[in-house]
Amino acid sequence: MGRDFSFDDCGRAFTCLPAEEPGAPAEALVCNLDSLLGTMTHRLCVGSPPGVWVCSTDMLLTVPSTPGINWDSFQGVRVIAVPGSPAYARNHGVYLTNEQGLVRDIIYKGTEAQIQQCAGPDGTVPLVCGIVFFSSDAAEQLLATHVIPPLDACTYMGLDSGAPPIQLSLFFDIVLCMAGGMTEEDFVKGGGDTSVRSARSVLWTALRGFPLSMACIPNASYDYMTASASDHIRSLTLLPGSASHLRFCKTAHSHVDQPCLLEDGSSVTNCLLEGAVQLAAGSVIQHCHLQGPLVIGPGCLLSGLDVGSSPALRGHPLRDVVLQGHHIRLRDLPCRVFTLTGRLDDWQIPVEEATYLNVPWAEFFQQTGVREGDLWDAETPRRSRCLLSARLFPVLHAREALGLEDVLWLLGLATVASEQLARWRMAWRMSWQELLPCLDTEAELGARQALFFLQGQCKVRRVLLGRQDSSLLPLARSAVHEGYHEAMLGTLDEVASTASDAGIAARALACIAEVLGCMAQGEGGLRSGPAANREWASAFGRLESGDIAGGVQKLAAERQKWMSRPALLVRAARHYEGAEQILVRKAVMSSCQFITVEQVELPPLGHWVQVVCPARLDLSGGWSDTPPITYEHGGAVVDVAVLVDGCRPIGARVRRIVQPELRLVSLSGTPRSEAVAELVCRELEDLQDYCQPHAPGALLKAAFICTQIVQFPSQTPLRAQLMESYGGGFEVHTWSKLPHGSGLGTSSILAGAVMASLYRAAGKAASTESLIHAVLHLEQRLTTGDLLLLGKCLDCYWQQKKCMAPGCEPLAVGRMMDALWPYVHGQCLAGAGGGGFLYVLTQAPRQKEALHRILANTKGLGNFSIHSIEVDTGGFSVEVVECGMKDGAHPGGDRAV
């Protein structure tokens, strides 16, 4: 059978593995070649000197993360071996080495005594695993032989010059000549015909001077991909513990409606299994689209079956069989052919000793009525009559289309109808030996690709509708690269228009923007930019009105006009991100349904309701709780509430006033400090810019609307609303002792302070009991954490921030961190993307003055200030105070953070 592989029409190198590559920029099936390249690149080749690596693709290889190969003083050529049992070695090659690790001989299918000679102290033997490293000197010397006859016949130059082709073995014709125990006479004479002996003579002269050493990798494993179905099924179901860049899994790149029906020890790769498809342990399904109900028993390998095969399978319980669909081409005629063999069958054993479908041929003939003459010509010698040459598999029929049932009847599970046998005999049939040259690899790869993206569309629905923490960008890149972007866009349109949740629809629109961005292939300008082109206004209007399905339909129709070149694609992507932001805003605004407000007594007119709040430090997870990120991945943020210089630095106070108006005052730092901005709203029109963050008083205006103290928009004037409900207006003061951009949560905390004070001043109380208890519990826990571990967490968090925002560490900050490093457990910048306060966890308490001295002696820092920080276990406080009552400071602490 040569190098052909019975269980994958694309050969051993491209046999798909039950694995996924989580870190890959583009999503794709993982084949054996991918695994080997990853193992070589990330493990075996690490640290090697310049040279050439040669790796066979006829094996499955697993290597530990640190192979431990010593390259000190290396010269010549090195072979890589893996430990194996003497029993396994009986059908494979092993290396015989001396005490210095130099190879003496290569023994292939040796006797028990020969194999035992190679065994190490632990009883294992070094197996030949198909990997060789040639130093640059050895590689150059080998390359120079390609112009020397008869070795030139290994290249097209020699063949074009009329030389007969010559086939050489990497190990037994090239590597073996460098083995220390080999003599020139034995090596040359072992070459067989004259041309090979002549070639060996040339190789001996060229390479004999190079030392041949061996490195045996502990805990590595190797499986040669044999013609045994049992071996192949075992290799796909007994998953390795780890690989350098792969994640082996029971279900890889597949959509399975009922995964609970897949038993442990089974394997599904690149499949779409709809309905109830039950798969027993020890069975494999690859590249199939099946519809249940189906039951696949143990010991089976199914490959290349389309959805039309499902009805035929329901009538034939399968066990210990290999059932494959193949694409073949007979001249210019494409055909689909199905083959069926037993797990225990051997392709080349003569018919008298062999089995077909796991039973002796004689029994098979008796069960089905098939005769030897149906399978082999009369002139075929008895020794050549084997499964490989048996014309079992129907290819064409004169009058009818052929299908899976035309091979399934061979199982003989029930009485074989005479018409089935007659139909089979009338068909033009081929043996596997005859089918091999006709396999259409291009069609097979195309079918696998189409199925991959079909299950990929199911993944899109599964991830979005299930709110799964899984990025769809790698799949989008693949879809664009392979021309399946229209199918993916259609699926995303479907999800966005039918989702019952605005957050899901928003994420689907964001994914469409990513697909469009991928289609631009890095051209067309920046992704960030304006998104208010009038052509998209109609679609945006639909989304604003709550008609998500209509809006998505309008977006898709407009999108078709923007697909012709990169610049248009990028602009379209911006508008899809704008559409996403509309839905994110609607999803966030839906939080009002979870707010519980009860009526309480109104504070007296003129009495202040004052709220003071601690600042906040993110210890880890910042931004993960912020839309749209939280809609894609969920949020997990660790915060700590802190006092700054012994005080709660953020606050707000509200009082009712006689005048029916809203007075909005921003103070410079404390409740008693001077006003830096004042604004009075007497009409509803004064509130209309509440949604513009940079408008004067926008935060306070939005707070009045969100607390429903003011109804906006409304036909009732502002003055009338205030007088009717509260007998007057409101005056609001806000302050913060922290500088702008501190990164200590000023804006969000201030919003909370304003909301809390407004509710109380308006005679309302928001139910926050469960939140307060949870926060208090967390803060109490934080006061007794492991400080060393907490410091490591801060350092890790800073590294994560730098990954998300490259270049966010200013030079002065880096110098500051370096200077403080010996004195702290950990440090981080408080800003979301870098910037803000630098906060540090010191190794000793009360280090403010010491740190000041250290930084004062550090060059290149410019102006800086140091503030003491302590954990605030009380959270924010709300109190009603009289007009003349002075602001009080919270007692300070002495722990520097």
C-alpha positions in Angstrom: 0.0 0.0 0.0 3.0 2.3 0.0 2.6 5.6 1.9 -1.2 5.6 1.4 -3.4 5.7 4.5 -6.6 3.7 4.7 -8.4 5.9 7.2 -7.9 9.4 5.8 -8.1 10.3 2.1 -5.8 13.2 2.6 -3.0 11.0 4.0 -1.3 10.7 7.4 0.0 14.3 7.5 -3.4 15.8 7.1 -5.3 13.3 9.3 -7.5 15.5 11.5 -6.9 15.2 15.3 -9.5 15.7 18.1 -7.9 18.9 19.1 -8.4 22.7 19.1 -5.8 25.5 19.2 -7.2 28.1 21.6 -4.5 30.8 20.9 -4.6 30.6 17.1 -5.4 33.9 15.4 -7.7 32.0 13.0 -9.8 29.0 13.7 -9.2 25.9 11.7 -9.1 22.1 12.0 -6.0 20.7 13.5 -4.2 18.0 11.5 -1.3 15.8 12.4 1.1 18.2 10.5 -0.1 21.1 12.7 0.6 19.1 15.8 4.1 18.1 14.6 5.0 21.6 13.6 3.9 22.9 17.0 5.9 20.2 18.8 9.0 20.8 16.7 8.8 24.6 16.9 7.9 25.1 20.6 9.6 22.1 22.1 12.2 20.1 20.3 13.8 22.9 18.3 14.2 25.2 21.2 17.9 25.8 21.9 19.2 23.8 19.0 22.2 25.2 17.0 21.9 26.2 13.3 21.0 23.3 11.1 18.1 21.4 9.4 15.4 19.4 11.2 13.7 16.5 9.4 10.5 15.1 10.7 8.3 12.2 9.5 4.6 12.8 9.2 3.7 9.1 9.6 3.4 9.3 13.3 1.6 10.9 16.2 4.1 12.4 18.6 3.7 13.8 22.2 6.7 15.5 23.8 6.9 17.1 27.3 7.2 20.9 27.5 10.9 20.7 28.5 12.5 17.8 26.5 15.9 18.3 28.2 18.1 17.9 25.1 21.7 18.9 25.8 23.3 20.7 22.9 26.7 21.4 24.5 29.6 20.5 22.3 27.2 19.0 19.7 28.6 18.1 16.3 27.3 16.2 13.3 23.9 14.6 13.3 21.5 13.8 16.1 18.5 11.4 16.0 15.6 11.9 18.4 14.2 8.8 20.2 11.3 8.1 22.5 11.2 5.4 25.2 9.0 2.3 24.3 8.5 -1.3 25.4 10.5 -4.1 23.8 7.1 -5.6 22.7 6.3 -2.5 20.7 9.8 -2.5 19.3 9.3 -5.9 17.6 7.5 -4.2 14.7 9.5 -1.0 14.7 13.1 0.4 14.7 15.3 0.9 17.8 18.7 2.5 18.3 21.7 0.8 19.7 24.0 3.3 21.4 27.3 3.3 23.4 27.8 4.8 26.8 28.5 8.3 25.3 25.1 8.3 23.5 26.6 7.7 20.0 24.5 5.5 17.8 26.1 2.1 17.0 23.3 0.6 14.9 19.7 0.9 13.9 17.8 -2.4 14.4 14.5 -2.8 12.6 12.1 -5.6 13.6 14.9 -7.2 15.5 15.0 -10.4 17.5 14.2 -10.4 21.2 18.0 -10.6 21.9 18.8 -7.7 19.6 16.1 -5.5 21.1 17.2 -6.4 24.6 20.7 -5.2 23.8 19.2 -1.7 23.3 17.3 -1.6 26.6 18.1 1.0 29.3 18.1 0.5 33.1 14.4 1.1 33.3 13.7 -1.7 30.7 12.6 0.6 27.9 14.2 0.9 24.5 14.9 4.0 22.4 12.4 3.9 19.5 13.1 5.4 16.1 10.5 8.2 15.9 11.3 9.7 12.5 13.1 12.9 13.6 16.7 13.8 12.7 18.7 17.0 13.2 21.6 17.8 10.7 24.1 20.4 11.8 24.7 23.1 9.2 28.0 21.3 8.2 26.3 17.9 7.8 23.3 19.4 5.9 25.6 21.2 3.4 27.6 18.0 2.9 24.4 16.0 2.3 23.0 18.6 -0.1 26.2 18.6 -2.2 25.6 14.9 -3.1 22.4 15.7 -5.1 24.5 16.4 -8.2 26.6 13.3 -7.9 25.3 10.2 -9.9 23.3 8.1 -9.1 22.0 10.4 -6.3 21.0 13.0 -8.9 18.2 10.6 -9.8 16.5 11.6 -6.5 15.9 15.0 -8.1 14.0 16.3 -11.1 17.3 17.3 -12.8 18.5 13.8 -12.8 15.1 12.4 -14.0 15.0 15.0 -16.8 18.5 13.9 -17.8 17.1 10.4 -18.4 18.3 8.7 -15.2 16.1 6.0 -13.8 14.4 7.1 -10.5 16.0 5.9 -7.3 14.3 5.7 -3.9 16.3 6.0 -0.7 15.4 5.6 3.0 16.3 8.5 5.4 17.3 6.1 8.1 18.7 3.0 6.4 20.4 4.7 3.5 21.5 8.1 4.9 21.6 8.1 8.7 22.8 4.5 9.0 26.1 5.2 7.3 27.1 7.4 10.3 26.4 4.6 12.9 29.6 3.7 14.7 29.1 -0.1 14.4 28.7 -0.1 10.6 31.5 -1.0 8.2 31.7 0.4 4.7 31.4 -3.1 3.2 28.3 -4.1 5.2 26.7 -0.8 4.5 27.2 -0.7 0.8 26.4 -4.4 0.2 23.1 -4.0 2.1 21.8 -1.7 -0.5 20.1 -4.2 -2.8 20.4 -3.4 -6.5 23.4 -1.8 -8.2 22.1 1.8 -8.2 21.3 1.8 -4.5 24.7 0.3 -3.7 26.4 3.0 -5.8 24.3 5.7 -4.0 25.3 4.2 -0.6 28.9 4.4 -1.5 28.6 8.1 -2.3 26.7 8.8 1.0 29.4 6.8 3.0 32.1 9.0 1.5 30.2 12.2 2.2 28.8 11.6 5.6 30.9 9.0 7.4 33.0 11.6 9.2 30.1 13.1 11.1 29.3 11.7 14.6 25.8 10.3 15.0 24.4 10.9 18.5 21.0 10.1 20.0 18.7 12.1 22.4 16.0 10.0 24.0 13.2 12.2 25.4 11.8 11.0 28.7 8.0 10.8 29.0 7.5 11.3 25.3 5.2 9.0 23.3 5.1 7.9 19.7 2.5 6.1 17.7 3.3 5.0 14.1 0.1 5.4 12.0 -0.3 1.8 10.9 -2.9 0.2 8.6 -4.7 -1.2 11.7 -8.1 0.3 12.3 -7.9 -0.6 16.0 -4.6 1.3 16.3 -6.1 4.4 14.6 -9.3 4.4 16.7 -7.2 4.0 19.9 -5.0 7.0 18.9 -8.0 9.2 18.4 -9.8 8.3 21.6 -7.0 8.0 24.1 -6.1 11.7 24.2 -2.6 12.8 25.3 -2.3 14.7 28.5 -0.9 17.9 27.0 0.6 19.5 23.9 2.6 22.7 23.3 -0.2 24.7 21.8 -3.2 22.3 21.4 -6.2 21.3 23.6 -7.3 17.8 22.9 -11.0 17.2 23.6 -13.8 14.7 23.0 -15.7 17.1 20.8 -13.5 19.3 18.5 -14.8 21.8 16.0 -18.2 20.2 16.1 -21.8 21.0 17.0 -23.6 18.3 18.9 -27.2 18.9 19.8 -27.1 16.3 22.7 -23.5 16.0 23.9 -24.7 13.9 26.9 -25.2 11.0 24.4 -21.4 11.0 23.6 -19.8 8.5 26.0 -16.4 9.2 27.6 -13.7 7.6 25.4 -15.5 8.6 22.2 -14.3 11.3 19.7 -16.1 13.7 17.4 -14.2 16.0 15.1 -15.5 18.4 12.4 -19.1 17.2 12.7 -22.6 18.4 12.9 -24.7 15.9 14.9 -28.4 16.9 15.0 -30.9 15.3 17.2 -30.2 12.2 19.3 -26.9 10.7 18.1 -25.6 8.2 20.6 -21.9 7.3 20.3 -20.3 4.5 22.4 -16.9 4.7 24.0 -14.1 3.6 21.7 -15.8 5.0 18.6 -14.8 8.0 16.3 -16.9 10.2 14.0 -15.1 12.7 11.7 -16.3 15.0 8.9 -19.9 13.8 9.2 -23.3 15.6 9.1 -25.7 13.2 10.7 -29.3 13.4 12.0 -30.6 11.3 14.8 -32.0 9.1 16.1 -28.8 7.1 15.6 -26.9 4.6 17.7 -23.2 4.0 16.9 -21.8 1.1 18.9 -18.2 0.7 20.2 -15.2 0.2 17.9 -16.4 2.2 15.0 -14.8 4.8 12.7 -17.3 6.9 10.6 -15.9 9.5 8.2 -17.2 11.5 5.3 -20.9 10.8 5.7 -23.4 13.5 4.7 -26.8 14.1 6.1 -28.5 12.0 3.4 -26.8 8.9 4.9 -28.7 9.1 8.1 -31.8 7.2 7.1 -29.8 4.2 5.9 -27.8 4.1 9.1 -30.9 3.9 11.3 -31.6 0.4 10.0 -28.1 -0.9 10.6 -26.7 -1.0 14.2 -23.0 -0.5 13.8 -20.2 -2.1 15.9 -16.5 -2.6 15.2 -16.7 -1.3 11.6 -15.0 1.4 9.5 -17.5 3.2 7.3 -16.2 6.0 5.0 -17.5 8.2 2.3 -15.0 9.1 -0.4 -14.8 11.7 -3.2 -13.3 10.1 -6.4 -12.8 11.3 -9.9 -13.1 9.0 -12.9 -11.5 11.0 -15.6 -13.7 14.1 -15.6 -16.6 12.4 -13.7 -16.8 13.2 -9.9 -18.4 10.4 -7.9 -19.1 9.6 -4.3 -18.1 6.1 -3.1 -18.7 4.4 0.3 -16.4 1.8 1.7 -17.1 -0.6 4.6 -14.5 -2.7 6.5 -14.2 -4.4 9.9 -12.1 -3.0 12.7 -10.1 -6.2 12.9 -9.6 -6.8 9.1 -6.2 -6.8 7.6 -5.8 -5.5 4.1 -3.1 -7.8 2.8 -3.6 -11.2 4.4 -4.7 -13.9 1.8 -8.4 -14.7 1.7 -7.9 -18.2 3.3 -6.5 -16.7 6.5 -8.2 -13.3 6.6 -11.5 -11.7 7.7 -13.9 -9.3 6.2 -16.2 -7.3 8.5 -14.5 -9.2 11.4 -15.6 -12.7 10.2 -13.8 -15.2 8.0 -14.4 -14.8 4.3 -16.1 -18.1 4.0 -18.7 -17.0 6.6 -19.2 -13.7 4.8 -19.8 -15.5 1.5 -22.4 -17.7 3.2 -24.2 -14.8 4.9 -24.5 -12.6 1.8 -24.4 -14.9 -1.2 -21.4 -13.1 -2.6 -18.9 -15.4 -4.4 -15.1 -15.2 -4.8 -15.7 -14.7 -8.5 -17.6 -11.5 -7.8 -14.5 -10.0 -6.1 -11.5 -11.4 -8.0 -10.8 -12.4 -11.6 -10.2 -16.1 -12.2 -6.6 -15.4 -13.2 -5.8 -13.6 -9.9 -3.4 -15.8 -8.0 -4.6 -17.1 -4.7 -1.9 -15.3 -2.7 -3.0 -12.0 -4.3 -6.6 -12.5 -3.3 -7.0 -10.2 -0.2 -9.2 -7.4 1.0 -7.0 -4.8 -0.7 -7.8 -6.2 -4.1 -11.4 -7.3 -3.6 -13.9 -5.4 -5.8 -16.4 -4.8 -3.0 -17.4 -1.2 -3.4 -20.1 0.0 -5.9 -19.1 3.1 -7.9 -21.6 3.4 -10.7 -24.9 1.7 -11.6 -26.4 1.7 -15.1 -29.9 2.8 -14.1 -29.9 3.9 -10.4 -28.1 6.2 -8.1 -26.0 4.5 -5.5 -26.0 5.3 -1.8 -24.8 4.1 1.6 -27.3 1.3 1.7 -25.3 -0.3 -1.2 -22.5 -1.2 1.2 -24.4 -1.5 4.5 -26.2 -4.6 3.2 -22.8 -6.4 3.2 -23.1 -6.5 7.0 -25.5 -9.4 6.6 -27.3 -8.5 9.8 -30.6 -9.9 8.4 -31.7 -12.1 5.5 -30.2 -10.6 2.4 -32.9 -9.9 -0.2 -32.0 -11.3 -3.6 -32.6 -7.9 -5.2 -29.9 -6.3 -3.0 -27.3 -8.9 -4.2 -28.4 -8.5 -7.8 -28.2 -4.7 -7.6 -24.7 -5.0 -6.1 -23.6 -7.4 -8.8 -24.9 -5.1 -11.6 -23.0 -2.1 -10.3 -19.5 -1.3 -11.5 -17.4 -2.0 -8.4 -13.8 -1.2 -7.5 -11.4 -2.5 -4.9 -9.7 -0.2 -2.4 -6.4 -0.7 -4.4 -8.2 0.6 -7.5 -9.9 3.5 -5.7 -6.7 4.9 -4.2 -5.4 6.5 -7.4 -8.9 8.0 -8.1 -9.3 9.8 -4.7 -10.1 13.4 -5.3 -8.2 15.2 -2.5 -9.3 18.6 -3.6 -13.0 17.7 -3.4 -12.4 16.0 0.0 -10.7 19.1 1.4 -13.5 21.3 0.0 -16.2 19.1 1.6 -14.4 19.2 5.0 -14.1 23.0 4.7 -17.8 23.4 3.9 -18.8 21.2 6.9 -16.3 23.1 9.2 -18.1 26.4 8.4 -21.5 24.8 8.7 -20.8 23.7 12.2 -19.1 27.1 12.7 -22.4 28.8 12.0 -23.9 26.6 14.7 -21.1 27.7 17.0 -22.0 31.4 16.4 -25.6 30.7 17.5 -24.4 28.7 20.5 -21.9 31.2 21.7 -24.1 34.3 21.3 -27.4 32.9 22.5 -25.7 31.0 25.3 -23.7 34.1 26.3 -20.6 32.0 26.3 -17.1 33.3 27.1 -15.7 32.5 23.7 -14.3 34.8 21.1 -15.7 34.5 17.6 -12.9 36.6 16.0 -10.7 33.6 15.0 -13.7 32.0 13.3 -14.5 35.4 11.5 -10.9 35.6 10.2 -11.1 32.1 8.8 -14.5 32.7 7.2 -13.2 35.8 5.5 -10.0 34.1 4.4 -11.8 31.1 2.9 -14.7 33.0 1.3 -17.4 32.0 3.8 -18.0 35.6 5.1 -21.5 35.9 3.6 -22.7 32.8 5.4 -21.3 34.1 8.7 -22.8 37.5 8.2 -26.2 35.9 7.5 -26.0 33.9 10.7 -25.1 37.0 12.7 -28.0 38.9 11.1 -30.3 36.0 12.1 -29.1 36.0 15.7 -29.3 39.8 16.1 -32.8 40.0 14.7 -34.3 37.1 16.7 -32.5 37.5 20.0 -34.9 38.3 22.9 -32.1 40.3 24.7 -30.6 43.6 23.5 -27.2 42.5 25.0 -27.1 39.4 22.7 -28.2 41.5 19.7 -25.5 44.1 20.5 -22.8 41.4 20.6 -24.0 40.0 17.3 -23.7 43.5 15.7 -20.2 43.9 17.2 -19.3 40.5 15.5 -20.6 41.8 12.2 -18.3 44.8 12.6 -15.4 42.4 13.2 -16.2 40.5 10.0 -16.3 43.7 8.0 -13.0 44.8 9.5 -11.4 41.4 8.6 -12.7 41.8 5.0 -10.8 45.2 4.8 -7.6 43.3 5.5 -5.9 46.1 7.4 -6.7 48.7 4.8 -9.3 51.5 4.6 -8.2 53.6 7.6 -8.8 53.4 11.3 -11.6 51.3 12.7 -12.4 54.1 15.2 -14.2 57.1 13.8 -17.6 58.8 13.2 -20.7 56.7 12.7 -23.5 59.1 11.8 -23.8 58.9 8.1 -27.3 59.7 7.0 -27.5 56.6 4.9 -27.6 54.6 8.1 -30.0 56.8 10.0 -33.1 54.8 9.1 -31.7 51.6 10.6 -30.5 53.5 13.7 -33.9 54.9 14.1 -35.5 51.5 14.1 -33.1 50.3 16.8 -33.7 53.4 18.9 -37.5 52.8 18.7 -37.0 49.2 19.9 -37.6 47.5 16.6 -34.4 45.4 16.7 -35.5 43.0 13.9 -36.4 45.8 11.6 -33.2 47.7 12.4 -31.1 44.7 11.7 -32.8 44.1 8.4 -32.2 47.8 7.5 -28.6 47.5 8.5 -28.1 44.4 6.3 -29.7 46.1 3.3 -27.5 49.1 3.7 -24.4 47.0 4.3 -24.6 45.5 0.8 -23.8 49.0 -0.6 -20.6 49.2 1.4 -18.8 46.0 0.5 -16.9 46.9 -2.6 -13.6 48.3 -1.2 -11.7 48.5 2.1 -12.5 52.1 2.9 -16.2 51.4 2.6 -15.9 48.2 4.7 -14.2 50.1 7.5 -16.9 52.8 7.5 -19.6 50.2 7.5 -17.9 48.5 10.5 -17.9 51.8 12.4 -21.6 52.2 11.8 -22.2 48.6 13.0 -20.3 49.5 16.2 -22.5 52.6 16.4 -25.6 50.4 16.1 -24.1 48.1 18.8 -23.8 51.1 21.1 -27.4 51.9 20.7 -28.4 48.4 21.8 -25.8 48.3 24.7 -27.3 51.5 26.0 -30.8 50.0 25.8 -29.5 46.9 27.6 -27.9 48.9 30.3 -31.0 51.1 30.7 -33.0 47.9 31.4 -31.3 47.8 34.8 -34.0 50.2 36.1 -36.4 47.2 36.4 -34.2 45.9 39.2 -34.4 49.1 41.3 -36.7 48.9 44.3 -37.7 52.3 45.7 -39.9 52.9 48.7 -41.4 56.1 50.1 -39.9 57.6 53.3 -40.5 60.9 55.1 -39.3 64.0 53.3 -36.4 65.8 55.1 -37.2 69.3 56.3 -36.9 72.1 53.8 -33.4 73.4 53.8 -31.8 70.4 55.5 -28.9 68.9 53.6 -28.8 65.1 52.8 -25.0 64.5 52.6 -23.3 61.4 51.2 -19.5 60.9 51.5 -17.8 58.0 49.8 -14.4 56.3 49.9 -12.3 56.1 46.7 -11.8 52.8 45.0 -8.8 50.7 43.9 -9.1 48.0 41.3 -7.0 45.0 42.4 -7.8 43.0 39.3 -10.3 42.6 36.5 -10.9 46.3 35.6 -13.1 46.8 32.5 -14.4 43.3 32.6 -17.6 44.5 34.2 -18.1 47.2 31.6 -20.4 46.9 28.5 -19.9 45.6 25.9 -17.1 43.5 27.4 -19.3 42.1 30.2 -21.9 41.0 27.7 -19.3 38.9 25.9 -17.2 37.5 28.7 -19.0 38.3 32.0 -17.3 40.5 34.7 -15.1 39.7 37.6 -13.5 42.7 39.3 -11.8 42.8 42.7 -12.0 46.3 44.3 -11.1 47.7 47.7 -12.7 50.9 49.1 -10.0 53.2 50.5 -9.6 56.4 52.5 -7.2 59.0 51.0 -5.1 60.8 53.6 -7.6 59.6 56.2 -10.7 61.0 54.6 -13.5 59.9 52.3 -12.6 62.1 49.4 -15.8 62.1 47.3 -19.2 63.4 48.2 -22.5 65.0 47.4 -25.3 66.8 49.3 -28.8 67.8 48.3 -31.4 70.0 50.0 -34.9 71.1 49.0 -35.3 74.8 48.4 -38.3 77.1 48.0 -37.6 78.1 44.4 -39.0 75.6 41.8 -35.7 75.2 40.1 -32.6 73.0 40.1 -29.3 74.5 41.3 -26.3 72.5 40.4 -23.0 73.4 42.1 -19.6 71.9 41.8 -17.2 72.6 44.7 -13.4 72.6 44.6 -12.7 69.9 47.3 -14.9 69.9 50.4 -18.5 70.8 51.3 -17.2 74.2 52.6 -15.0 75.1 49.7 -15.7 77.6 47.0 -17.8 76.8 44.0 -16.0 76.3 40.8 -19.1 75.9 38.6 -22.8 76.8 39.1 -25.8 76.1 36.9 -29.5 76.8 37.4 -32.2 74.8 35.4 -35.6 76.4 35.3 -37.1 74.8 32.1 -37.1 71.2 30.8 -35.1 72.5 27.8 -32.2 73.1 30.2 -32.0 69.4 30.8 -32.1 68.2 27.2 -28.3 67.8 27.0 -28.2 65.4 29.9 -27.0 62.6 27.6 -23.9 64.5 26.4 -21.1 63.7 28.9 -19.2 66.9 28.4 -22.2 69.2 28.7 -22.2 71.4 31.9 -23.9 69.5 34.7 -24.7 66.5 32.6 -24.1 64.0 35.4 -26.4 65.9 37.8 -29.1 66.4 35.1 -29.1 62.7 34.3 -29.4 61.8 38.0 -32.6 63.9 38.4 -34.1 62.1 35.4 -32.9 58.6 36.4 -34.3 59.0 39.9 -37.6 60.2 38.3 -37.6 63.3 40.4 -38.0 65.0 37.0 -40.0 63.4 34.2 -38.2 64.1 30.9 -39.5 64.4 28.3 -42.9 65.7 29.5 -45.7 68.0 28.6 -45.6 69.3 32.2 -43.2 72.2 32.7 -40.3 71.7 35.1 -41.6 74.3 37.6 -45.0 72.6 37.7 -43.5 69.2 38.3 -41.3 70.4 41.2 -44.1 72.3 42.9 -46.6 69.6 42.6 -44.4 66.8 43.9 -42.0 68.5 46.3 -43.3 72.0 47.0 -40.1 73.6 45.5 -36.8 72.8 43.9 -33.4 71.2 44.7 -29.9 72.4 45.3 -27.1 69.9 44.7 -23.4 70.3 45.7 -20.7 67.8 44.6 -17.0 67.6 45.4 -13.9 65.5 45.2 -10.5 65.9 46.8 -9.0 63.8 44.1 -7.4 65.2 40.9 -9.1 64.6 37.5 -7.9 61.3 36.0 -6.8 59.7 39.3 -8.1 56.3 38.3 -9.6 55.9 41.8 -13.2 55.6 40.5 -14.2 59.3 41.1 -16.8 59.6 38.3 -18.7 56.4 39.1 -18.6 56.9 42.8 -19.7 60.5 42.5 -22.7 59.3 40.5 -23.6 56.9 43.2 -23.3 59.6 45.9 -25.5 61.9 43.9 -28.2 59.3 43.3 -28.2 58.2 47.0 -28.5 61.8 48.2 -31.2 62.7 45.6 -33.3 59.7 46.6 -33.2 60.6 50.3 -33.9 64.3 49.7 -36.9 63.4 47.6 -38.4 61.2 50.3 -37.3 57.9 48.7 -35.1 55.0 49.7 -33.5 52.5 47.3 -33.3 48.9 48.4 -29.5 48.2 48.5 -29.4 45.8 51.5 -28.1 42.8 49.7 -25.5 44.8 47.8 -24.3 46.5 51.0 -24.0 43.2 52.9 -22.0 41.7 50.0 -19.6 44.6 49.8 -19.2 44.7 53.6 -18.4 41.0 53.6 -15.8 41.4 50.9 -14.2 44.3 52.5 -14.0 42.5 55.9 -12.3 39.6 54.1 -9.8 41.9 52.4 -8.6 43.3 55.7 -7.1 39.9 56.5 -5.7 38.6 52.9 -2.2 37.4 52.4 -0.3 40.7 51.6 2.4 39.0 49.6 -0.1 37.3 47.4 -2.1 40.5 47.0 1.1 42.2 45.9 1.7 39.6 43.2 -1.9 40.1 42.1 -1.3 43.8 41.7 1.9 43.2 39.6 0.0 40.7 37.4 -2.8 43.2 37.0 -0.4 45.8 35.8 1.1 43.4 33.2 -2.5 42.6 32.0 -3.2 46.4 31.6 0.0 46.8 29.6 -1.1 44.0 27.3 -4.5 45.7 26.7 -3.0 49.1 26.3 0.5 48.9 24.9 2.6 51.9 25.7 0.6 52.9 28.7 3.6 53.0 31.1 5.2 56.5 30.9 9.0 56.6 31.3 8.8 58.5 34.6 6.4 55.9 36.0 8.7 53.1 35.0 11.6 54.8 36.8 9.4 55.3 39.9 8.3 51.6 39.9 12.0 50.5 39.6 13.0 52.7 42.5 10.2 51.5 44.7 10.5 47.8 43.8 12.7 46.7 46.7 10.3 48.2 49.2 6.8 47.0 48.0 4.9 43.8 47.6 3.3 45.0 44.4 2.3 48.1 42.4 0.0 49.3 39.7 -1.4 52.4 38.0 -5.0 53.0 38.9 -6.2 54.3 35.5 -8.2 51.9 33.3 -5.7 52.0 30.4 -2.7 53.2 32.4 -2.3 56.7 33.9 -3.9 57.8 37.1 -2.4 57.3 40.6 0.4 54.8 41.1 -0.7 52.7 44.1 1.7 50.5 46.0 1.5 47.9 48.8 4.5 48.5 51.0 6.3 45.7 52.8 6.2 47.6 56.1 3.6 50.0 57.6 3.9 53.8 57.8 6.3 54.2 54.8 5.0 57.5 53.4 8.0 59.5 54.5 10.5 56.8 53.5 9.0 56.5 50.0 9.1 60.3 49.6 12.8 60.3 50.4 13.4 57.5 47.8 11.6 59.2 45.0 13.1 62.6 45.9 16.5 61.1 45.1 15.3 59.4 41.9 16.2 61.4 38.7 13.7 62.2 36.0 10.4 62.1 38.0 9.4 65.8 38.0 6.7 66.8 40.5 5.0 64.1 42.5 2.9 63.8 45.7 2.4 60.9 48.0 -0.9 60.1 49.8 -1.6 57.5 52.5 -4.3 54.9 51.7 -6.2 52.7 54.1 -9.0 50.2 53.6 -12.5 51.7 54.4 -14.7 49.1 55.9 -17.7 51.4 56.2 -18.5 52.2 52.6 -20.5 55.4 51.8 -22.5 57.2 54.5 -25.8 59.1 54.2 -26.9 61.6 56.7 -29.3 64.6 57.0 -27.5 67.6 58.4 -28.6 71.2 59.3 -27.4 74.1 57.2 -24.9 75.3 59.7 -23.3 72.0 60.6 -19.6 71.8 59.6 -18.0 69.0 57.6 -16.2 66.4 59.7 -13.2 64.4 58.7 -13.1 60.6 59.1 -10.4 59.5 61.5 -7.3 58.5 59.5 -5.2 55.4 59.5 -1.5 54.6 59.3 -1.2 51.8 56.6 0.3 53.1 53.4 -0.9 51.4 50.2 
